Amino acid sequence: MNIIVLLNASAGNSAAKDSRADELAIHAAFAAAGVMVDLRQVPGKELTSTARKISSESHGPCTIVAAGGDGTQSAVAAALAGSLTPMGVLPMGTLNHFAKDLGIPLDLHAAARAIVKGRPHPVDVAQLNNRVFVNNSSIGLYPHVVRHRDQLCQRLGHGKWYAMLVAFIVMFRRFPVVNIRMSVNDEDLVTTAPFVFIGNNEYSIDGMEIGQRDSLENGTLSLYFANRTGRLGMLRLALRALIGRLRQDRDFEAKRATELWIESPKRELSVAIDGEVIRVAPPLHYRILPKSLMVMLPADSH
């Protein structure tokens, strides 16, 4: 079995001793599963091009493993979507949403065994213009609040409720609403939205938390955006979220689609895509790419 592991050399602490420790841990995990691997440290910005080159130049079957967090998984998936080369997921990030939603073990040794003894299975990815993503994309206030909350929890050890309150206060001052026109399911929607969230398949909503997905194989995008506008409306929305009383019919819209367009009078929009914030010139064109990525899943899954 030819397994090539791409370790994100740009992730986390870049000290040489930490990188070496990661390498040793990965080799040990695969050795315990009975195989030796070709491990390569790759700068984050070169993950997609490296994975694409390996896939196209391979002279035989191989599995390309993304070792890192959700950003690493997204970068490698961008190269392998639409190809026959299976992708292995070695979750070594902080949140690991993609691995969790696929049912891949977060333990390094168990994840390595799943790659070695598992089977390739097709899953969906989504695309913004020409950029593939595995989890979600968003614009406006909502995702920035949640992300800032997670950073406070991880960096300073604050409780979730306290961190959410601090994050909301910080983002509430900025209040990055977006004036947009959305075309979805043959319907045009014009709105001033404090947030717009687009997911690869359907996410659960729990309070102010965009939760997990039950499946990455339903072939749909999930679209969420707030009904409440203005600072007072957003304050009410945040308070209802904090006490776990968000209601879809009252607080936000949810739609499903295979494709959608977002237009804005702005020359560029700040867009979060799998944890990375980029600047994109409208229109934003989202679409689902059904079962276009082969992922190694545990043999007992599905």
N, C-alpha and C positions, 0 to 999 in steps of 0.2 A: 504494500500500500504506500503510494507516494503522497505524503502529507507535507505541505509547505506552510509554515506558520509565519504570519506577518505580525510582528510586535510593534505597536505604535511607540516609536522612540520619542515622540513629543508629548506623550501623556504623563500627567502627574509630575512627580519629582524626577528630574532628569539626571540626578546624580548617578555616576557610573556604578557605584556599589548597588543602588536600587535596581538599575537595569540588569546588572549581572545576577542579582537575586531572582528577578523575574525570569530570566533565561533558565537558570538552574531549576526553578520550580516547574516551568513548562516542560523541560526535558524529563524531569523526574515523573511528572504526571503521565506523559505519553509512554515512558519506559515501563511504568507500572501497568499500562494497558497493553504492553507487548510490542510497541513499535518505536522506531527511531524517527525523528522528524528533522526536516530542513528548516531551521529557525533563522529568520532574518529580521533585524531591526530596521525599520523604515520610518523616515520622517512623516508626520501626519499628512502633510500636503502632497506626499508622493504615494500614499497608500493606494488610491484609485488607479493611477497610471501603472504602478508596479503590479498590482493584482491583474490588471487587464493584459499586461505584457506576458506575465507568467501563463495566464489562461490561453492566450492566442499562440504562444510559442511552445506549449507543452507537447511532447511527442507521445504521450500516453496518458491514461486516466490519472488525475490528481485531484486532491482536495485542498483548497486554499482556506486556511484558518485565519480568522480575524481575532487577534488577541488584544483586548482592550475594552473600553466602554462603548456606549451607544454611538458616539461619533465615529469610532473605529469601525464598528459593524456597518454603519451607514456608508462609509467610504469604500469598504471592500464590496459591499452589496451593489454599489453603483457600477462597479466594474464587471460583476458577474451576472447581473440581471440580464436575462435574454440569452444567456449561454448555457451550455450543458455542464459546465464545471461546477460541482457542488461546493458550497461554502460551509465551513465549520465555524461554530461560535464558541469562543473561549472567553467568557465574561470576566473581565478584570477591571471594570470601572466601578463607579460609586453607585449608580442606580440600576443599570443593566435592564432597562425596560424591555428591550427586544428579546433578550434571553428569557426573561420571566414569562412574557406573553406566549412564547413558543414552548414553554415547559422544559427548557434546558436547565440542568442543574447549575447552581451558582458555585458549588464546590469544584475546585480546579481539577481534581482527579476524576470526579464523576463526569464533568463536562468532557474531559479527554476521552474517557471510555465511551461516551455517547457518540463522539466523532469516529472513533475506531470501530466500534461494534454496532453503530446505528445504521440508518438508511437514509438516502436522499429523499426529500419530500418537497414538492413545489409549494411556495407561499407567495402571497401578493406583496408587491412594493408599490409605492406611489411616486409621482413625478411632478415637480414644479418646473415648468418650462423644460429645460434639458437636465435638471438636477433630480436624481433619484433619492428618495428617502424611505426609511423603514418604519419610523414611528409617526411623527407629526410635524406640522408646520403651523405657524401662527403669526398674526400681526396684532398690534394694539396692546392693551393694558394687561389682560388676564394672564397670559403665560409668563410675563415678566414678574408679576407678583409671586406666582408659584415658584418660579426659578429663584428669585431673591430669597424667598422663605427657605427653600432647600439649602441655599448657600449659608444662610444664617444658622440653620440647624447643624450643618456639617462643620462649619468653621468655628462657630462660637459655642456650640452645644446647647443652644436655646431650645425650649420646648416648641412643639409645632404651633400651638395657638399663639404664643407670644411672638414667635418668628413671623407668623402670618400677619399679625397686627402691625409689626414694625415694617414688614415688606409693603403692606398696603399703604401705610402712611407715606413711605418714600415714593412709591409709584403714583399715589393719589396726587401728590404735588406736581408731578410731571403730566399726568393725565393724557397719555398718548392715544387719543381717539383717532379714528380714521374715517374719512368720508369716501365711501366706495359704492360701486355698482356691481352687483353680483349676478351672473347669469348661470342658473342651475336648474336642471330638469325643465328646460323650455320656459323658465320663469325669470323675469328681471326684478331684482330687489335693489332698491336704492336706500341706503341707510348711513347714519353716522354711528359707528359702532366702537365701543371701548375695547372690544376684542373680537377677533375672528380666529377660530381654531379649525384646522383641517387635519383629520387623522387618516392614516392607512388602516382602513376598517373601523369598526365601531368601538368607541371607548365608553366605559361606564362613567357616570358622574356621581361623585360623593362629596357633598359640601362644596368647597372651593377646589376640590381635587379632581383633576382629570385622571381617572383610574386605569385599570387594566383592560385588555381586550380578550374576549373569549375565543376569538378566531382571527387568523390572518389569511383566511381563504374564502371570504364571502364576496370578494370582487367589488367592493364599494369604498368610496370615500365617505367619511363622516364629517359633517359641517356643523359647527356650533357658533352662535353669535348672540350677544346680549340684546334683550328687549329694552332694557333700561338705559337711558342716555343722560348725560349731564352729571355733574359731580354728586348732586343729591341722590339721583337714581343709582349711581354706582356705590355710594355709601350704603344705601339700603340693600343693594345686592350683596355687598361684602358682609354686612351684618347677618343677613339671612344665611349666607354661606358658612360663616363662622359657627352658627348654631345648627347647621346641618338641615336647613329648611328650604333649600333651593327647589323650585318647581319648574319643570320645563315649560308648561303652558303660561306661566307667569313671568319667569325670569330670563329665559333664553329660548332661542329657536334652535331646533335640531333638524337636519335634513340629511338624506343619503343620496349619493349620486355617483356616477362613474367618471364624470368630468364636470369641471366648473371653471368659470372665468371671473376674475376680479379686476375691475378697472378703478382708477383713481386719478384725480386731477394733479396729484403730486408727480414730480419727475421720477422720484425713487421712493420706495417704501422699505422700512426696516422689517425684515422677515426672519423669524426664528425657524430653523429647519434642523431637526434632530439635535437640538442643543447649541447650534451655531447661529449667530446673528449675521445676516448678510444684507446687502443693499441690492434691491431688484427694481428695475424699471418696469412699470405697468405696461400692458396688462399681465396679470399673473394667471398662468394656465395650469390648472391642476388636473391630473387624470390618474386613474388606477391602472396598474399593469398586472392583470390577474395571473397568478401562479407562474410568474416569470423568473423567480429565484429559487434555485435548488439549495436546500439547507439540510445538513446532516442533523437528524433528530434521533432521540433515544429510540431503540427498537421497539419498546413497549408503548410508545405514544401513538395516538390516533388509531 
